[in-house]
Amino acid sequence: MKFRIGIIGLLLTCVLAAPALAQSGNYPNRPIRVIVGFAAGGGNDIFARIVGQKLQDNIGQPVVVENKPGAQGRIAADYAAHQPPDGYTLLVGASGQMSMAAAIYPKLSYHPTKTFVPLAMIASFPLILVVQNATPAKSVQELVAYAKAHPDKANYASSSPAFTIATELLKLKTGMPGTAIPYKSSNESNVSVAGGNTLLTISDGPPAIPLIKGGQTRALAVTADKRSPMLPDVPSMAEIGLPDVDTKLWSGLFVQAGTPAPIVQKLETELHKVLTDKDVQEKLKKLAVDPGGDVSPADFTKLINKDIAVFTDVVKAANLKFEE
């Protein structure tokens, strides 16, 4: 009797699995959607279109980018999480809406590595610690000392949780004081520092570099283990003895957990081809980011989980609260 029940169970499993396996065998045979949680023209949208076009060329099926902006990308991630796990809906997920959101929002409706399968890192880039050019501090160590000696002037500009967490991590590792002053964009944050309204900001590159090159602000460090090609004279945090202040933003491609393994493997293989393509890499480098083609899906997953742990510790230690 037990033997018969076992055989029946095995047959039922095979019957139920057959449609998924059949679908996997001819995947993809229709258009693939790529969901982006930010408006058209932004960095993640550009990433999606560069990768999507090459993927479309390679697989012979349309790859359509759909923008669903709102809640710093969380609306799109929640939407993608509830689509059928069949490989036809991918998500371009940025670190802010994935690892940082997981650390910040306890009621988040999805998890970056449990609700989704990380397929590939598209790109990553460090942040830049910026002060006004007239500030006496010429190094991070001098900035920390200045802030400790002048706590009434120790404020920093921030326009998103990503920049707040990066700055609070610096504070935790150095003992530097600092009060967050909110701004609507990282461009506004940089202008605030240039005008002397705030002592410092930790910013992404595009709004920071023009002011640095123009002599209105000074870059003291990049939040990475190595220097940025865009700022070759600026030391990394690792170089100056702060290796734990290693806050990189990244963007990657995800698919729903539960997607059949053959489809996941197909996507991983095809995306690796796309992201190691020389033309794609050159297009990404022109956006002042490091292409992620050499990062395996397993390493990408480890990075995300590590980020969640680090950011969770920072949020708790600094007692940070963010609006849902």
C-alpha atoms as one frame of an Amber mdcrd trajectory, in Angstrom:
protein
   0.000   0.000   0.000   2.797   2.451   0.946   4.553   1.574  -2.321   1.389
   2.324  -4.333   0.839   5.623  -2.523   4.445   6.565  -3.249   4.049   5.768
  -6.945   0.804   7.758  -7.127   2.463  10.738  -5.411   5.381  10.592  -7.838
   3.038  10.471 -10.819   1.031  13.441  -9.516   4.249  15.417  -9.040   5.313
  14.674 -12.598   1.890  15.632 -13.974   1.863  18.939 -12.071   5.444  19.730
 -13.036   4.991  18.902 -16.720   3.475  22.257 -17.801   6.257  24.209 -16.073
   8.931  22.003 -17.623   7.348  22.289 -21.051   7.219  26.058 -20.692  10.842
  26.122 -19.574  11.914  24.178 -22.643  10.844  26.848 -25.153  11.449  29.901
 -22.970  11.234  32.664 -23.981   8.515  32.527 -26.610   6.838  35.889 -25.951
   7.786  39.415 -24.801   9.581  39.936 -21.479   8.648  42.928 -19.337  11.251
  44.784 -17.279   9.714  46.774 -14.421  11.514  49.948 -13.316  10.478  51.752
 -10.134  11.615  55.174 -11.270  10.649  57.662 -13.976  11.893  57.447 -17.538
  15.264  59.105 -18.052  16.672  58.285 -14.628  19.693  56.092 -14.019  17.818
  52.837 -13.435  15.606  53.459 -16.452  18.699  53.978 -18.608  20.246  50.789
 -17.198  17.074  48.875 -18.059  17.021  50.137 -21.640  20.706  49.434 -22.296
  20.425  45.887 -20.956  16.956  45.310 -22.379  17.944  46.240 -25.915  20.923
  43.890 -25.945  18.907  41.088 -24.331  16.231  41.542 -26.982  18.840  41.317
 -29.742  20.272  38.137 -28.240  17.099  36.173 -27.481  14.960  37.284 -30.432
  11.989  38.331 -28.314  10.811  41.858 -27.430  11.996  43.214 -24.079   9.682
  46.002 -22.929  10.567  48.463 -20.155   7.634  49.533 -17.956   8.068  52.446
 -15.531   6.094  52.294 -12.284   7.555  55.116 -10.161   6.634  55.867  -6.572
   7.707  55.299  -2.960  11.393  55.254  -3.964  10.867  52.140  -6.081   8.883
  50.097  -3.572   5.643  50.248  -5.573   7.355  48.619  -8.544   9.022  45.947
  -6.414   5.714  45.048  -4.759   4.043  44.902  -8.177   6.756  42.673  -9.639
   6.637  40.391  -6.606   2.994  39.587  -7.323   3.447  38.714 -11.004   3.450
  35.063 -12.164   6.849  33.395 -11.564   7.299  32.450 -15.189  10.316  34.534
 -16.217   8.321  37.026 -18.258   8.387  39.835 -15.676  11.774  41.023 -14.440
  12.524  43.813 -11.980  15.342  46.325 -12.121  15.974  46.679  -8.413  18.174
  49.414  -6.932  19.894  49.107  -3.550  17.575  51.741  -2.060  14.381  49.837
  -2.835  15.905  46.444  -2.067  18.587  46.095   0.644  18.056  49.491   2.268
  14.284  49.195   2.237  14.584  45.772   3.889  16.640  47.363   6.681  14.442
  50.436   7.094  10.852  49.248   6.792   9.824  46.354   9.085   6.496  45.948
   7.270   7.990  45.768   3.769   5.801  43.531   1.597   8.770  41.810  -0.109
  12.310  40.645   0.633  15.148  41.113  -1.885  16.518  37.559  -1.657  13.462
  35.622  -0.443  10.646  37.062  -2.548  13.033  37.437  -5.485  15.966  35.628
  -7.077  18.857  38.027  -7.810  19.907  37.331 -11.407  22.648  39.843 -12.153
  24.191  43.071 -10.942  23.950  45.665 -13.688  26.237  48.260 -12.122  27.490
  49.735  -8.873  29.054  53.002  -7.790  30.437  54.530  -4.603  29.265  57.757
  -3.009  31.368  60.878  -2.522  31.985  62.764   0.742  31.821  66.464  -0.140
  32.498  69.678   1.802  32.570  73.337   0.802  35.858  74.300  -0.808  36.360
  77.009   1.838  36.030  74.544   4.721  39.294  74.277   6.725  39.125  70.469
   6.646  41.299  69.010   3.886  40.807  65.348   4.847  38.231  63.130   6.496
  40.273  63.075   9.706  40.359  66.891   9.762  36.622  67.000   9.035  35.900
  64.711  11.986  38.079  66.841  14.249  36.417  70.049  13.011  32.922  68.634
  13.581  33.827  67.545  17.109  35.258  70.980  17.881  32.249  72.775  16.345
  29.195  70.559  17.010  26.866  73.512  16.365  28.112  73.542  12.755  28.127
  69.755  12.340  25.168  69.237  10.031  24.855  67.293   6.821  22.597  67.465
   3.776  20.660  64.364   2.738  17.891  63.703   0.254  17.298  59.965   0.691
  17.759  57.098   3.163  20.773  55.941   1.121  22.700  59.124   1.867  21.475
  59.301   5.455  22.597  55.747   6.199  25.984  56.344   4.560  26.565  59.451
   6.687  25.343  57.836   9.886  27.721  54.927   9.222  30.582  57.433   8.967
  29.461  58.987  12.252  29.317  55.618  13.990  32.805  54.635  12.820  34.465
  57.973  13.710  32.429  59.406  16.588  31.733  62.501  14.505  28.602  64.461
  15.441  26.149  65.551  12.776  22.497  66.508  12.329  20.656  65.611   9.134
  19.140  68.460   7.111  16.625  67.125   4.560  16.597  68.178   0.915  14.483
  67.096  -2.040  17.361  65.952  -4.251  21.071  65.235  -4.099  21.563  68.206
  -6.407  20.027  70.463  -3.745  22.227  68.840  -1.110  25.370  69.633  -3.078
  24.263  73.217  -3.700  23.622  73.559   0.042  27.183  72.477   0.829  28.620
  74.739  -1.877  26.718  77.670  -0.365  27.929  76.911   3.145  24.463  76.075
   4.484  25.543  72.573   5.519  28.945  71.222   6.470  28.954  68.133   4.290
  26.996  65.724   2.175  27.583  62.180   0.996  26.288  62.139  -2.554  26.078
  60.246  -5.796  28.441  61.347  -8.531  26.398  63.158 -11.233  25.359  66.201
  -9.141  28.568  66.267  -7.078  31.297  66.051  -9.707  30.485  69.291 -11.628
  30.737  71.332  -8.404  33.935  69.527  -7.429  35.469  70.137 -10.855  34.310
  73.761 -10.691  36.087  74.346  -7.390  32.941  75.104  -5.391  33.176  71.956
  -3.307  35.933  69.539  -2.316  35.754  65.753  -2.347  37.433  64.233   0.715
  36.812  60.532   0.023  34.754  57.999  -1.878  32.846  55.359   0.081  34.598
  52.350  -1.401  37.653  50.129  -1.134  39.302  51.731  -4.161  39.429  55.089
  -5.891  36.903  56.164  -8.489  38.125  56.614 -12.083  36.067  59.815 -12.159
  38.038  61.229  -9.193  41.454  59.561  -9.330  43.026  62.026  -6.852  40.422
  61.409  -4.144  41.240  58.632  -1.649  38.897  55.789  -0.792  37.597  55.283
   2.733  39.639  52.075   2.909  42.830  54.005   2.129  42.302  56.395   5.022
  41.617  53.655   7.544  37.820  53.421   7.358  37.209  50.203   5.384  33.812
  49.676   7.016  32.479  52.895   5.476  31.947  51.063   2.214  28.547  52.204
   0.994  28.046  51.452  -2.668  24.790  51.859  -4.490  23.953  49.224  -7.056
  21.295  48.196  -9.502  20.442  44.672 -10.580  17.916  42.392 -12.224  15.570
  40.140 -10.266  12.921  37.532 -10.975  10.253  36.114  -8.685  11.131  33.294
  -6.311   9.425  30.137  -7.528  10.420  30.717 -11.146  11.390  27.303 -12.609
  15.106  26.600 -12.257  15.705  26.123 -16.023  14.251  29.586 -16.680  16.369
  31.146 -13.915  19.472  29.493 -15.380  18.557  30.687 -18.881  18.137  34.253
 -17.631  21.405  34.157 -15.694  23.262  32.901 -18.774  21.730  35.433 -21.144
  22.230  38.358 -18.758  25.852  37.386 -18.224  26.332  37.540 -22.015  24.694
  40.966 -22.086  26.632  42.456 -19.178  30.011  41.226 -20.388  29.406  42.617
 -23.873  32.004  45.329 -24.597  29.482  47.754 -26.074  27.169  47.423 -23.077
  30.076  47.892 -20.675  31.217  51.037 -22.475  27.713  52.501 -22.338  27.554
  51.821 -18.601  30.998  53.308 -17.945  29.921  56.526 -19.652  27.320  56.811
 -16.874  30.165  56.876 -14.296  29.369  53.442 -12.870  31.221  50.152 -12.583
  29.629  47.471 -14.814  28.554  44.430 -12.824  29.103  41.683 -15.389  31.869
  40.015 -13.380  29.666  39.567 -10.288  28.063  36.109 -10.159  24.418  35.693
  -9.065  25.636  33.932  -5.901  28.010  36.777  -5.035  25.319  39.329  -5.811
  22.973  37.559  -3.398  25.659  37.521  -0.692  26.279  41.229  -1.207  22.581
  42.035  -0.823  22.266  40.017   2.388  25.427  41.631   3.763  24.074  45.084
   2.930  20.813  44.332   4.725  22.702  43.275   7.863  24.991  46.335   7.826
  22.189  48.802   7.141  19.962  47.233   9.802  22.732  47.697  12.372  23.220
  51.339  11.353  19.483  52.074  11.534  19.280  50.555  15.021  22.493  52.121
  16.337  21.590  55.585  15.058  17.905  55.170  16.004  16.859  56.277  12.536
  13.202  56.606  11.622  11.959  56.889   8.064   8.441  57.626   6.820   6.710
  54.742   5.061
